[in-house]
Amino acid sequence: MKHNHNDTHPKKKILVIDNETIIGISCKRILEQENYEVTFCQDSIQGLSEALSGNYDLILLDLIMPGIEGMEILQKVKSSGISSDVIIITGYGTVKTAVEAIKLGASDYVGKPFMPEELKIIVKKVFQHSDLVKENIFLKKELDIEHGFKGIISDSPQMKEIFSIVKRVAPTDSTVCITGESGTGKEVIAQAIHRLSLRNAQPFIACDCSSLVPTLLESELFGHVKGSFSGAISTKQGLFEVADKGTLFLDEISNISLETQSKLLRALETRQIRKVGDTNELTIDTRLITASNRDLAKMIKEGSFREDLFYRLQVIPVHIPPLRERTQDIIKLAMFFLNTASKSNNLIAKRFSRGAIEILEKYSWPGNIRELKNLIERIAIFCDSEIIEAAHLPKEILSPATEFKDYKIPSTWEEFKKFKLQIQNEAIMKAEKHFIIESLKNAEGNISRAAKNVGMQRTNFHALLQKHDLNTKNSRKNK
């Protein structure tokens, strides 16, 4: 999911509260170069009044000031429910206090003296994180709306067309044949048709035709009488009878034998069934929906599927496209599955980083929605931070075969040497980021302990966190 932040977007508003004139003016000059709208307050009481106005996206706040100290301003801002992000400005010896400020809701801190680039990076990182949170909140609201359409989550034109078909066909008794790859959600569509139908107060019965041998499948569908075959110790209702007045969903209809196909066709045409071993016929009123991940038209040519049954089943054909053909649905589905898994299992993970979103959207998802659901649940269980980063995703979805697709292959030896250096540098960056993430995991998110464990100064370790744009907020919260 890519977003274009261009000049049509309103400028981000930043409030700087610092009693040191040179710090305030420097912050204003540096950040205005980045197209932010910056207000500087040297007086802490005036600064608190401005902060509580709620007019700012971000507040840069000095901790040590005469009048009202920064920590008190932070507490008042956070307790008032104002959504402004806060970055603490710290002097020498106040880093410990800055960590306490993080626990109270500050997003990050910058130590004095700081370089212009350092301030720009921290501010940019905080805004990116804030935008991501807002984006995920918006997505969750959208998901609630989409969930109202009988549990189907989609924003793609193909699926909207299917929704339209479902709404139109649901109130009728027409047979529906749903096709699509395995894992695309064929049963979910069948359930939606039933729930929107006039039969919704009656049973919805599902049967996987691929799970039973032909003789047992016939008995399962039509029932049998006692003694009709070995093991038939009592008379049994078939699924057509159980689903009477309701809906029967036959998944993987392509797996039924030609003999059972013949009996199914007769049941559809006469609205009557005969139990295995019985001479009497039973009238049924059952709406039939079928599904297949195989090409039934091709099976007709091969002689393994009856053409007359095919046309009887396919009064209303519905084809569900694979997930790779509706990439705009991937993040919405991923968010829904993450939200569900986190709530039901009391997990930490709440959202995805932009890097993770891009990887999820680029993957082909051969197992479709089922694969996505299982993968998100697995990642959520093992993720120990609120944000799922690209590094948390398994290797199988990173598409190693396309590793060099975005590079222009050099045409001269000199260009190749530069190309080789570029690849080496990128590989080192990836390894460095993985090293930092693993170090934090082993230290349970404690930055000081992680730095000590790997033999680094805490300041150097923190610089690497910033360099790789890693979210350190949660790490400090665990401190």
VEXDREN-2710 file (C-alpha; in Angstrom, 1 decimal):
% VEXDREN-2710
k/r/px/py/pz
1/MET/0.0/0.0/0.0
2/LYS/1.8/3.1/-1.2
3/HIS/0.9/6.7/-0.4
4/ASN/1.9/9.8/-2.2
5/HIS/2.7/12.7/0.2
6/ASN/2.7/15.6/-2.1
7/ASP/2.2/19.4/-1.8
8/THR/-1.6/19.1/-1.7
9/HIS/-1.3/17.6/1.8
10/PRO/-1.5/20.1/4.7
11/LYS/1.9/20.8/6.4
12/LYS/2.6/19.0/9.6
13/LYS/2.5/21.4/12.5
14/ILE/5.3/21.3/15.1
15/LEU/5.5/23.1/18.5
16/VAL/8.9/23.6/20.1
17/ILE/8.9/24.4/23.8
18/ASP/12.5/25.2/25.1
19/ASN/13.8/28.0/27.3
20/GLU/17.1/28.1/25.3
21/THR/16.7/30.6/22.4
22/ILE/19.4/29.0/20.3
23/ILE/17.8/25.5/20.6
24/GLY/14.4/26.8/19.7
25/ILE/15.5/28.9/16.7
26/SER/17.7/26.0/15.5
27/CYS/14.8/23.5/15.6
28/LYS/12.6/26.0/13.8
29/ARG/15.1/26.6/11.1
30/ILE/16.0/22.9/10.6
31/LEU/12.4/21.7/10.5
32/GLU/11.0/24.5/8.3
33/GLN/13.6/23.3/5.7
34/GLU/11.7/20.0/5.7
35/ASN/8.4/21.8/4.9
36/TYR/7.0/21.6/8.4
37/GLU/5.1/24.5/10.0
38/VAL/7.0/25.3/13.2
39/THR/6.0/27.4/16.3
40/PHE/8.6/28.2/19.0
41/CYS/7.6/29.0/22.6
42/GLN/10.5/30.0/25.0
43/ASP/8.1/30.4/28.0
44/SER/6.9/27.0/29.4
45/ILE/3.6/28.4/30.7
46/GLN/2.8/29.8/27.2
47/GLY/4.1/26.5/25.7
48/LEU/1.7/24.4/27.9
49/SER/-1.2/26.6/26.7
50/GLU/-0.3/26.1/23.1
51/ALA/0.3/22.3/23.6
52/LEU/-3.2/21.9/25.1
53/SER/-4.8/23.7/22.1
54/GLY/-4.5/20.4/20.2
55/ASN/-3.4/22.3/17.1
56/TYR/-0.1/20.5/16.7
57/ASP/0.9/17.1/15.2
58/LEU/4.1/17.0/17.1
59/ILE/5.6/18.7/20.2
60/LEU/9.4/19.0/20.8
61/LEU/9.7/19.5/24.5
62/ASP/12.7/20.3/26.7
63/LEU/12.7/18.5/30.1
64/ILE/14.5/21.1/32.2
65/MET/12.9/24.5/32.1
66/PRO/12.0/27.2/34.7
67/GLY/8.3/27.6/35.5
68/ILE/6.8/24.3/34.4
69/GLU/9.1/21.4/33.7
70/GLY/8.8/19.3/30.6
71/MET/7.6/16.2/32.4
72/GLU/4.6/18.0/33.9
73/ILE/3.7/19.4/30.4
74/LEU/4.0/15.9/29.0
75/GLN/1.7/14.5/31.7
76/LYS/-0.9/17.2/31.1
77/VAL/-0.9/16.7/27.3
78/LYS/-1.3/12.9/27.6
79/SER/-3.9/13.0/30.3
80/SER/-6.0/15.5/28.3
81/GLY/-6.3/13.0/25.4
82/ILE/-4.6/15.2/22.9
83/SER/-3.2/13.1/20.0
84/SER/0.0/15.2/19.5
85/ASP/3.2/13.1/19.4
86/VAL/5.9/14.3/21.8
87/ILE/9.7/14.2/21.3
88/ILE/11.7/14.9/24.4
89/ILE/14.8/17.2/24.2
90/THR/17.3/16.0/26.7
91/GLY/20.6/17.5/28.0
92/TYR/23.5/15.6/29.5
93/GLY/22.5/13.4/32.5
94/THR/18.8/13.4/31.7
95/VAL/18.6/10.3/29.5
96/LYS/17.2/8.3/32.4
97/THR/14.4/10.9/32.8
98/ALA/13.8/10.7/29.0
99/VAL/13.2/7.0/29.3
100/GLU/10.7/7.7/32.0
101/ALA/9.0/10.2/29.7
102/ILE/8.8/7.4/27.0
103/LYS/6.9/5.3/29.5
104/LEU/4.5/8.2/30.0
105/GLY/3.7/8.4/26.3
106/ALA/6.5/10.4/24.6
107/SER/7.3/8.9/21.2
108/ASP/11.1/9.4/21.2
109/TYR/13.9/11.7/22.5
110/VAL/16.8/13.6/21.1
111/GLY/19.9/14.5/23.1
112/LYS/21.7/17.9/23.2
113/PRO/23.7/18.8/21.3
114/PHE/22.2/17.2/18.2
115/MET/23.1/17.4/14.5
116/PRO/20.4/18.8/12.1
117/GLU/20.2/15.4/10.3
118/GLU/19.7/13.6/13.6
119/LEU/16.7/15.8/14.4
120/LYS/15.2/15.4/10.9
121/ILE/15.5/11.6/11.1
122/ILE/13.8/11.3/14.5
123/VAL/11.0/13.7/13.5
124/LYS/10.5/11.8/10.3
125/LYS/10.5/8.5/12.0
126/VAL/7.9/9.6/14.6
127/PHE/5.6/11.0/11.9
128/GLN/5.9/7.8/9.9
129/HIS/5.0/5.7/12.9
130/SER/2.1/8.0/13.8
131/ASP/0.8/7.9/10.2
132/LEU/1.0/4.1/10.3
133/VAL/-1.0/3.9/13.5
134/LYS/-3.7/6.2/12.0
135/GLU/-3.7/4.2/8.8
136/ASN/-4.2/1.0/10.7
137/ILE/-7.1/2.6/12.8
138/PHE/-8.7/3.7/9.5
139/LEU/-8.3/0.2/8.1
140/LYS/-9.9/-1.3/11.2
141/LYS/-12.9/1.0/10.8
142/GLU/-13.1/0.0/7.1
143/LEU/-12.9/-3.7/8.2
144/ASP/-15.9/-3.2/10.6
145/ILE/-17.9/-1.8/7.7
146/GLU/-16.9/-4.6/5.3
147/HIS/-17.5/-7.2/8.0
148/GLY/-21.1/-6.2/7.8
149/PHE/-21.4/-7.9/4.4
150/LYS/-21.6/-11.3/6.0
151/GLY/-18.0/-11.6/6.9
152/ILE/-16.5/-11.0/3.5
153/ILE/-13.6/-8.5/3.4
154/SER/-12.7/-6.9/0.1
155/ASP/-12.3/-3.6/-1.7
156/SER/-11.5/-5.0/-5.2
157/PRO/-13.7/-4.4/-8.2
158/GLN/-13.9/-8.1/-8.9
159/MET/-15.2/-8.9/-5.4
160/LYS/-17.6/-6.0/-5.5
161/GLU/-19.1/-7.5/-8.7
162/ILE/-19.4/-10.8/-6.8
163/PHE/-21.1/-9.1/-3.9
164/SER/-23.6/-7.7/-6.4
165/ILE/-24.3/-11.1/-7.8
166/VAL/-24.7/-12.6/-4.3
167/LYS/-27.2/-9.9/-3.3
168/ARG/-29.2/-10.5/-6.5
169/VAL/-29.2/-14.3/-6.5
170/ALA/-29.5/-15.0/-2.7
171/PRO/-33.3/-14.5/-2.5
172/THR/-33.9/-16.9/-5.3
173/ASP/-33.7/-20.7/-5.3
174/SER/-31.4/-21.0/-8.3
175/THR/-28.4/-23.3/-8.1
176/VAL/-25.1/-21.6/-7.8
177/CYS/-21.7/-23.0/-8.9
178/ILE/-18.7/-21.2/-7.3
179/THR/-15.3/-21.8/-8.9
180/GLY/-11.9/-20.6/-7.9
181/GLU/-8.5/-21.8/-6.6
182/SER/-8.2/-23.6/-3.3
183/GLY/-8.3/-21.2/-0.3
184/THR/-10.1/-18.3/-2.1
185/GLY/-13.2/-18.4/0.2
186/LYS/-15.8/-20.4/-1.8
187/GLU/-17.6/-21.6/1.3
188/VAL/-17.6/-18.1/2.7
189/ILE/-19.5/-16.9/-0.4
190/ALA/-21.9/-19.9/-0.2
191/GLN/-22.6/-19.0/3.5
192/ALA/-23.2/-15.4/2.4
193/ILE/-25.8/-16.5/-0.2
194/HIS/-27.6/-18.6/2.5
195/ARG/-27.6/-15.8/5.1
196/LEU/-29.0/-13.3/2.6
197/SER/-31.6/-15.8/1.4
198/LEU/-35.2/-16.4/2.5
199/ARG/-33.9/-19.8/3.9
200/ASN/-31.5/-18.2/6.4
201/ALA/-33.5/-19.4/9.4
202/GLN/-33.0/-23.0/8.2
203/PRO/-29.8/-25.1/8.2
204/PHE/-26.7/-24.5/6.1
205/ILE/-25.1/-27.9/5.6
206/ALA/-21.6/-28.2/4.0
207/CYS/-20.1/-31.4/2.6
208/ASP/-16.6/-31.9/1.2
209/CYS/-17.1/-34.3/-1.6
210/SER/-13.3/-35.1/-1.8
211/SER/-13.2/-36.5/1.8
212/LEU/-15.4/-39.6/1.1
213/VAL/-15.2/-42.6/-1.1
214/PRO/-18.0/-42.8/-3.8
215/THR/-20.1/-45.4/-1.9
216/LEU/-20.0/-43.5/1.4
217/LEU/-20.6/-40.2/-0.4
218/GLU/-23.9/-41.5/-1.9
219/SER/-25.0/-42.6/1.5
220/GLU/-23.9/-39.3/3.0
221/LEU/-26.0/-37.3/0.5
222/PHE/-29.1/-39.4/0.2
223/GLY/-29.1/-41.5/3.4
224/HIS/-29.6/-45.2/3.7
225/VAL/-31.9/-47.7/5.3
226/LYS/-31.0/-50.3/7.9
227/GLY/-29.3/-53.4/6.4
228/SER/-28.8/-51.8/3.0
229/PHE/-25.1/-52.6/3.1
230/SER/-22.5/-54.0/5.5
231/GLY/-22.3/-51.6/8.5
232/ALA/-25.7/-50.0/8.0
233/ILE/-26.9/-50.9/11.4
234/SER/-29.6/-48.2/11.5
235/THR/-31.5/-46.0/9.1
236/LYS/-29.8/-42.7/8.5
237/GLN/-30.9/-39.3/7.1
238/GLY/-28.9/-38.0/4.1
239/LEU/-27.6/-34.4/3.9
240/PHE/-30.4/-33.5/1.4
241/GLU/-32.9/-34.4/4.0
242/VAL/-31.1/-32.7/6.9
243/ALA/-30.8/-29.5/4.8
244/ASP/-34.5/-29.6/3.9
245/LYS/-35.9/-26.0/3.6
246/GLY/-32.3/-24.8/3.9
247/THR/-29.1/-24.9/1.8
248/LEU/-26.8/-27.8/1.0
249/PHE/-23.2/-26.8/0.0
250/LEU/-21.2/-29.4/-1.9
251/ASP/-17.6/-28.5/-2.0
252/GLU/-15.2/-30.0/-4.6
253/ILE/-18.2/-31.3/-6.7
254/SER/-15.7/-32.5/-9.3
255/ASN/-14.7/-35.4/-7.1
256/ILE/-18.1/-37.3/-7.2
257/SER/-18.3/-40.4/-9.3
258/LEU/-20.4/-40.6/-12.6
259/GLU/-22.9/-42.9/-10.9
260/THR/-23.5/-40.4/-8.0
261/GLN/-23.6/-37.5/-10.6
262/SER/-26.5/-39.3/-12.3
263/LYS/-28.4/-39.6/-9.0
264/LEU/-27.6/-36.0/-8.1
265/LEU/-29.0/-34.8/-11.4
266/ARG/-32.2/-36.8/-10.9
267/ALA/-32.6/-35.3/-7.4
268/LEU/-32.3/-31.8/-8.8
269/GLU/-34.8/-32.4/-11.6
270/THR/-37.4/-34.2/-9.6
271/ARG/-36.9/-32.7/-6.2
272/GLN/-37.0/-36.2/-4.8
273/ILE/-34.3/-38.5/-3.3
274/ARG/-34.2/-42.2/-2.6
275/LYS/-32.1/-43.5/0.3
276/VAL/-29.6/-46.3/-0.5
277/GLY/-31.5/-49.6/-0.2
278/ASP/-34.9/-48.0/-0.1
279/THR/-37.8/-48.3/-2.6
280/ASN/-39.6/-45.2/-1.5
281/GLU/-38.9/-41.7/-2.7
282/LEU/-38.8/-38.6/-0.4
283/THR/-39.7/-35.1/-1.6
284/ILE/-37.1/-32.5/-0.6
285/ASP/-36.9/-28.7/-0.8
286/THR/-33.2/-28.0/-0.6
287/ARG/-31.3/-25.2/-2.3
288/LEU/-28.0/-26.5/-3.7
289/ILE/-24.8/-24.5/-4.0
290/THR/-21.7/-26.3/-5.3
291/ALA/-18.0/-25.4/-5.6
292/SER/-15.0/-26.6/-7.5
293/ASN/-11.3/-25.7/-7.9
294/ARG/-11.1/-27.7/-11.1
295/ASP/-12.2/-26.8/-14.6
296/LEU/-15.5/-28.7/-15.0
297/ALA/-15.8/-27.8/-18.7
298/LYS/-12.4/-29.6/-19.3
299/MET/-13.6/-32.6/-17.3
300/ILE/-16.7/-32.8/-19.6
301/LYS/-14.4/-33.1/-22.6
302/GLU/-12.4/-35.8/-20.7
303/GLY/-15.6/-37.7/-20.0
304/SER/-15.3/-37.5/-16.2
305/PHE/-18.2/-35.0/-15.6
306/ARG/-21.7/-35.1/-17.0
307/GLU/-22.5/-32.2/-19.3
308/ASP/-26.2/-32.2/-18.4
309/LEU/-25.4/-32.0/-14.7
310/PHE/-22.9/-29.2/-15.3
311/TYR/-25.6/-27.0/-16.9
312/ARG/-28.0/-27.9/-14.1
313/LEU/-25.5/-26.8/-11.5
314/GLN/-24.2/-23.7/-13.3
315/VAL/-27.4/-21.8/-13.5
316/ILE/-25.6/-18.9/-11.7
317/PRO/-21.8/-19.2/-12.1
318/VAL/-19.6/-17.3/-9.7
319/HIS/-15.8/-17.2/-10.1
320/ILE/-13.6/-16.0/-7.3
321/PRO/-10.3/-14.5/-8.4
322/PRO/-7.1/-15.6/-6.6
323/LEU/-5.6/-13.2/-4.0
324/ARG/-2.7/-12.3/-6.3
325/GLU/-5.2/-10.7/-8.7
326/ARG/-6.7/-8.5/-6.0
327/THR/-3.7/-7.2/-4.1
328/GLN/-5.7/-4.3/-2.7
329/ASP/-7.4/-6.8/-0.4
330/ILE/-4.2/-8.3/1.0
331/ILE/-3.5/-5.7/3.8
332/LYS/-7.2/-5.5/4.7
333/LEU/-7.4/-9.2/5.1
334/ALA/-4.1/-9.3/6.9
335/MET/-5.2/-6.6/9.4
336/PHE/-8.5/-8.5/10.0
337/PHE/-6.6/-11.8/10.7
338/LEU/-4.1/-10.1/12.9
339/ASN/-6.8/-8.3/14.9
340/THR/-8.7/-11.6/15.3
341/ALA/-5.5/-13.6/16.3
342/SER/-4.3/-10.9/18.7
343/LYS/-7.7/-10.7/20.5
344/SER/-8.4/-14.4/20.8
345/ASN/-4.8/-15.3/21.9
346/ASN/-4.0/-12.1/23.8
347/LEU/-1.0/-11.3/21.6
348/ILE/1.2/-8.2/21.5
349/ALA/1.2/-7.6/17.7
350/LYS/-1.2/-4.9/16.5
351/ARG/-0.1/-3.7/13.1
352/PHE/2.3/-3.9/10.2
353/SER/5.3/-1.7/9.2
354/ARG/5.2/-0.2/5.6
355/GLY/8.1/-2.6/4.6
356/ALA/6.1/-5.6/5.8
357/ILE/3.0/-4.4/3.9
358/GLU/5.0/-4.0/0.7
359/ILE/6.3/-7.6/1.0
360/LEU/2.9/-9.0/1.7
361/GLU/1.4/-7.3/-1.3
362/LYS/4.2/-8.5/-3.6
363/TYR/3.9/-12.2/-2.7
364/SER/1.8/-14.4/-5.0
365/TRP/-0.1/-16.3/-2.3
366/PRO/-0.6/-19.7/-4.0
367/GLY/-2.7/-20.8/-1.0
368/ASN/-4.8/-17.6/-1.3
369/ILE/-6.7/-16.4/1.7
370/ARG/-6.2/-19.6/3.7
371/GLU/-2.5/-19.3/3.4
372/LEU/-2.6/-15.6/4.4
373/LYS/-4.7/-16.3/7.4
374/ASN/-2.5/-19.2/8.7
375/LEU/0.7/-17.1/8.0
376/ILE/-0.5/-14.0/9.9
377/GLU/-1.6/-16.1/12.9
378/ARG/1.8/-17.8/13.0
379/ILE/3.7/-14.5/12.7
380/ALA/1.5/-12.9/15.4
381/ILE/2.2/-15.7/17.9
382/PHE/6.0/-15.3/17.5
383/CYS/6.2/-11.5/17.2
384/ASP/7.2/-9.8/20.4
385/SER/6.5/-6.2/19.4
386/GLU/3.3/-4.2/18.5
387/ILE/4.5/-3.7/14.9
388/ILE/5.2/-6.6/12.6
389/GLU/8.4/-5.6/10.7
390/ALA/9.7/-7.1/7.4
391/ALA/12.3/-9.0/9.5
392/HIS/9.4/-10.9/11.2
393/LEU/8.2/-12.4/7.9
394/PRO/9.3/-15.9/6.9
395/LYS/11.8/-16.5/4.2
396/GLU/9.4/-18.3/1.9
397/ILE/7.5/-15.1/1.0
398/LEU/10.6/-12.9/0.4
399/SER/10.9/-14.1/-3.3
400/PRO/14.6/-14.8/-3.4
401/ALA/14.3/-15.6/-7.2
402/THR/13.5/-12.0/-7.9
403/GLU/16.4/-10.6/-5.7
404/PHE/18.0/-8.7/-8.6
405/LYS/14.9/-7.8/-10.7
406/ASP/15.0/-4.1/-9.6
407/TYR/18.7/-3.7/-10.5
408/LYS/20.0/-2.6/-13.9
409/ILE/22.6/-5.1/-14.9
410/PRO/25.9/-3.3/-15.6
411/SER/27.4/-3.3/-19.1
412/THR/31.1/-2.5/-18.2
413/TRP/33.6/-3.8/-15.7
414/GLU/33.8/-0.4/-13.9
415/GLU/30.0/-0.3/-13.6
416/PHE/30.0/-3.9/-12.3
417/LYS/32.5/-3.1/-9.6
418/LYS/30.2/-0.3/-8.4
419/PHE/27.2/-2.7/-8.7
420/LYS/29.1/-5.3/-6.6
421/LEU/29.8/-2.7/-3.9
422/GLN/26.2/-1.7/-3.9
423/ILE/25.0/-5.3/-3.4
424/GLN/27.6/-5.8/-0.6
425/ASN/26.5/-2.7/1.2
426/GLU/22.8/-3.7/1.0
427/ALA/23.6/-7.2/2.2
428/ILE/25.6/-5.7/5.2
429/MET/22.7/-3.4/6.0
430/LYS/20.2/-6.3/6.0
431/ALA/22.5/-8.3/8.2
432/GLU/23.1/-5.4/10.5
433/LYS/19.3/-4.8/10.9
434/HIS/18.7/-8.5/11.6
435/PHE/21.6/-8.4/14.2
436/ILE/20.0/-5.5/16.0
437/ILE/16.5/-7.1/16.0
438/GLU/17.8/-10.4/17.3
439/SER/19.9/-8.6/20.0
440/LEU/16.7/-6.8/21.2
441/LYS/14.7/-10.0/21.2
442/ASN/17.3/-11.8/23.3
443/ALA/17.3/-8.9/25.8
444/GLU/13.5/-8.8/25.9
445/GLY/13.4/-5.3/24.4
446/ASN/15.8/-3.7/26.9
447/ILE/18.2/-1.5/24.9
448/SER/20.8/-1.2/27.6
449/ARG/20.9/-4.9/28.2
450/ALA/21.0/-5.6/24.5
451/ALA/23.9/-3.3/24.0
452/LYS/25.8/-4.8/26.9
453/ASN/25.2/-8.3/25.7
454/VAL/26.7/-7.7/22.3
455/GLY/29.6/-5.5/23.6
456/MET/28.4/-2.1/22.3
457/GLN/28.0/1.3/23.9
458/ARG/24.3/2.1/24.4
459/THR/24.6/5.3/22.3
460/ASN/26.1/3.4/19.4
461/PHE/23.4/0.7/19.7
462/HIS/20.7/3.3/19.7
463/ALA/22.2/5.0/16.7
464/LEU/21.9/1.7/14.8
465/LEU/18.2/1.5/15.8
466/GLN/17.6/4.9/14.3
467/LYS/19.7/4.2/11.3
468/HIS/17.5/1.2/10.4
469/ASP/14.3/3.1/11.4
470/LEU/13.4/0.4/13.9
471/ASN/10.6/1.2/16.3
472/THR/12.2/1.6/19.7
473/LYS/9.2/2.9/21.6
474/ASN/8.0/-0.6/22.7
475/SER/11.6/-1.6/23.6
476/ARG/11.8/1.4/26.0
477/LYS/8.4/0.6/27.4
478/ASN/9.7/-2.8/28.4
479/LYS/12.8/-1.3/30.1
END
